[in-house]
């Protein structure tokens, strides 16, 4: 099964506010963009991914992610994360009604294409499925096969919310790179330990220099 991924990205100036203890305000937008660049590049390299649609109104992010091969979908609802994802999924299905669609977080800088492919192959066995994040509280991926609505319920305690919505929780091992999103300094250190992509690595080097 070939998948279209929808990746939401808020304006970079407002992204990753919880990294304030790790990155200076001037570096946080760059970190958020680097996370998204590494996420999108890895996703596009997964053999089961047909394409990636990024939902954003940030001009810089749109330009940089389009250069990687992503399609940019403006956040026309401007009503929060779940509305943006539902809008993007509807946009994808309008172009290809029989698409398998998955929402993927934009902050997975250690993402490995092979691990993402394993998750999507597992998700293909169910109408709707999701992967919990490394903290086992949130969600990093929500998938819907052809004929099923995505019905995103991201936000606080999204693991419980997606499970309550009827989505099947994927219980996979050895897919840490798909689970390790980055909201805090501790998350960033965990992602760095897994091995991040080149964009995040470059910004991380600037962080080390700034911290000296």
Secondary structure, 3 states (H helix, E strand, C coil): CCEEEEEECCCHHHCCHHHCCCCCHHHHHHHHHHHHHHHHHHHHHCCCEEEEEEECCCHHHHHHHHHCCCEEECCCCCCCHHHHHHHHHHHHHHHCCCCEEEEECCCCCCCCHHHHHHHHHHHCCCCEEEEECCCCCCEEEEEECCCCCCCCCCCCCHHHHHHHCCCEECCCCCCHHHHCCCCCHHHHHHHHHHCCCHHHHHHHHHHHHHHC
